[in-house]
Amino acid sequence: MNDENDTQNEKEDKNKKSSKESSINGSSSDRLGTTQKAVCQQIVKTVWTHEPWLYFKVILKSNEEMGDYIALHGLVPQNELPLRLRSRIPENEIWIRENVYADHERRKSILAHEYAELDLMITYGITYKEAHEKAEFFEHLYYPLEPNLH
């Protein structure tokens, strides 16, 4: 019985060593990609330690201040924002236009979109554009646009 356990332990040790060696002997591009991914994941973990829907503040902003935007959050890439809004939105806030917030149904839809977008970016580390597309799908799935009753 001990011989079988020893043999099994030796096999596991060999597998661990071979996997370590293959990762050490891997190409520099493999190591670089892995290193970059690890650094990105670490940054996300150190910045975001809690689920976003529990800790984000929703801040009402005037139509003039928001311009064409309905809602924004601190993880929108700066190059996607007009100069007057760059580096102004804290990472723990969602800014929403007053008139949108006043409409209960529209507010639910927009905030569901923003929360889904943030969750995808934080939890899965995907880009803003990918998260935005998926969040739009989520938003329209759960909060479909009502048909015009004219």
C-alpha atoms as one frame of an Amber mdcrd trajectory, in Angstrom:
protein
   0.000   0.000   0.000   2.810   2.436   0.861   4.573   1.563  -2.407   1.472
   2.601  -4.375   1.264   5.913  -2.485   4.977   6.565  -3.019   4.642   5.836
  -6.744   1.635   8.164  -6.998   3.488  10.931  -5.124   6.511  10.564  -7.413
   4.278  10.900 -10.496   2.667  14.056  -9.098   6.093  15.530  -8.299   7.299
  14.805 -11.854   4.187  16.451 -13.328   4.704  19.549 -11.178   8.377  19.774
 -12.142   7.663  19.349 -15.847   4.962  22.022 -15.783   7.317  24.400 -13.956
  10.107  23.691 -16.442   7.831  24.222 -19.424   6.690  27.550 -18.024  10.287
  28.570 -17.317  11.487  27.446 -20.751   8.485  28.992 -22.552   8.938  31.705
 -25.143   9.458  35.256 -23.969   6.157  36.319 -25.553   4.310  33.664 -23.524
   5.933  34.881 -20.332   5.310  38.522 -21.234   1.621  37.888 -21.913   1.244
  35.987 -18.659   3.086  38.684 -16.745   0.975  41.462 -18.256  -2.228  39.589
 -17.489  -1.125  39.000 -13.892  -0.247  42.686 -13.458  -3.630  43.774 -14.861
  -5.480  41.356 -12.606  -3.532  42.584  -9.599  -4.345  46.210 -10.386  -8.044
  45.397 -10.631  -7.945  43.470  -7.353  -6.198  46.255  -5.479  -8.520  48.951
  -6.800 -11.804  47.025  -6.586 -12.189  44.946  -3.453 -16.004  44.905  -3.261
 -18.884  44.268  -5.619 -19.680  47.490  -7.492 -23.444  47.492  -6.953 -22.915
  47.745  -3.189 -20.486  50.635  -3.123 -21.139  52.959  -6.053 -22.699  56.328
  -5.385 -25.186  57.611  -7.937 -24.679  61.335  -8.432 -27.265  63.500 -10.196
 -25.870  65.982 -12.693 -27.532  68.684 -14.753 -28.223  68.270 -18.451 -25.685
  71.008 -19.174 -22.986  69.283 -17.175 -23.591  65.860 -18.760 -24.077  67.132
 -22.308 -25.061  64.289 -24.645 -24.317  61.614 -22.040 -27.110  59.936 -20.093
 -24.839  58.290 -17.527 -21.096  57.911 -16.978 -18.847  56.175 -14.506 -15.227
  56.448 -13.447 -14.047  53.502 -15.556 -15.036  55.018 -18.891 -11.736  55.463
 -20.768 -10.622  59.068 -20.659 -10.227  59.233 -24.443 -13.967  58.481 -24.765
 -14.909  61.565 -22.763 -14.950  65.217 -23.757 -12.069  67.234 -22.316 -14.284
  68.970 -19.771 -15.175  65.627 -18.113 -11.804  63.872 -18.235 -10.390  62.891
 -14.839 -13.390  64.388 -13.056 -15.496  61.270 -12.385 -14.328  59.359  -9.309
 -14.040  55.585  -9.712 -16.713  54.962  -7.096 -19.380  57.146  -8.706 -21.942
  56.867 -11.466 -23.088  60.202 -12.833 -26.590  60.324 -14.294 -28.600  63.172
 -15.788 -31.343  64.560 -13.519 -34.106  64.148 -16.088 -33.199  60.465 -16.608
 -33.095  59.808 -12.880 -36.526  61.396 -12.444 -38.097  58.792 -14.770 -38.288
  55.666 -12.582 -38.426  53.120 -15.431 -35.662  54.758 -17.426 -33.518  55.059
 -14.288 -33.816  51.295 -13.629 -32.820  50.526 -17.198 -29.854  52.903 -17.291
 -28.500  51.915 -13.875 -28.861  48.217 -14.756 -26.738  48.937 -17.833 -24.091
  50.828 -15.842 -23.892  48.191 -13.108 -23.631  45.357 -15.648 -20.917  47.258
 -17.514 -18.927  47.868 -14.328 -19.323  44.286 -13.155 -18.057  42.920 -16.482
 -15.070  45.271 -16.522 -14.135  44.590 -12.907 -14.930  40.900 -12.581 -13.830
  39.694 -16.006 -11.314  42.397 -16.908 -12.840  43.053 -20.326 -12.553  46.355
 -22.140 -15.055  49.166 -21.820 -16.319  48.693 -25.380 -16.926  44.957 -24.921
 -18.584  45.539 -21.560 -20.748  48.300 -23.057 -22.031  46.017 -25.831 -22.829
  43.199 -23.400 -24.467  45.613 -20.976 -26.686  46.959 -23.771 -27.851  43.412
 -24.450 -28.536  42.934 -20.728 -30.355  46.245 -20.489 -32.657  45.497 -23.430
 -33.238  41.919 -22.298 -34.513  42.899 -18.862 -35.849  46.363 -19.678 -37.143
  46.226 -23.263 -38.220  49.440 -24.883 -41.955  49.846 -24.753 -43.637  50.170
 -28.150 -44.992  53.571 -29.064 -48.719  53.677 -28.471 -49.639  56.391 -30.999
